[in-house]
């Protein structure tokens, strides 16, 4: 297991913690493998009745690893297409869980770091956390199912606004538009999520699993087509002069 992911089990609840606070918990290649493996272990463990995803440090996740993005600027489009499809499918494995899953967003969640939480059933955020789908700010098409999962949560118009502007909104504003379920004081977010998970874990397991599958079905329908398109569009972005200029500007900040 990667040192950037901590996994603990208690009373039927599995807690996954992103644990690279000094780097703002980026979604790296190493974390991808560890995260997908952890989800697979949970799927096979009948004792798990609920899952919580949290983080250590001031940020939930700053999104994609910038070093990896810079390297990908040198790749051929087809290699980027394959890589992004593999990368995002691994981070969306939470959608395969047949138990309820809660994301405790205790700090800033940016780009793919925020999209990761869309694969969870319930999101609880810090009131002061900054949340944003900032892909286009780097000249990159949204990925990891953003264009499919986000409209299901907030509707087409809100999704368009968040994607096109790339703006950051507070946890409180995210709650007002349905992007997150609740916005609370940062110090209470994880324990609130854990309390909810324990309450869920105490309910009848078979009925809960069936309800989870029913509620997840709409997210899965059309997702593969969206991921294929996003991977193709992102590969095009990596080949563009616009993205190269945006990454160079970021590097000089």
Buried (B, 14 or more C-beta within 10 A) or exposed (E): EBEBBBBEEEEBBBBBBBBBBEBBBBBBBEBBBBBBBBBEBBBEEEEBBBBBBBBBBBBBBBBBBBEBBBEBBEBEBEEBBBBBBEBBBBBBBBBBBBBBBBBBBBBBBBBBBBBBBBBBBBBBBBBEBBBBBBBBBBBBBBBBBBBBBBBBBBEEEBBBBBBEBBBBBBBBBBBEBEBBBBBBEBEBBBEBBBEBBBEBBEEEBEEBBEBBEEEBEEBEEEBEEBBEBBBBBBBBBBBBEEBBEBBEEEEEE
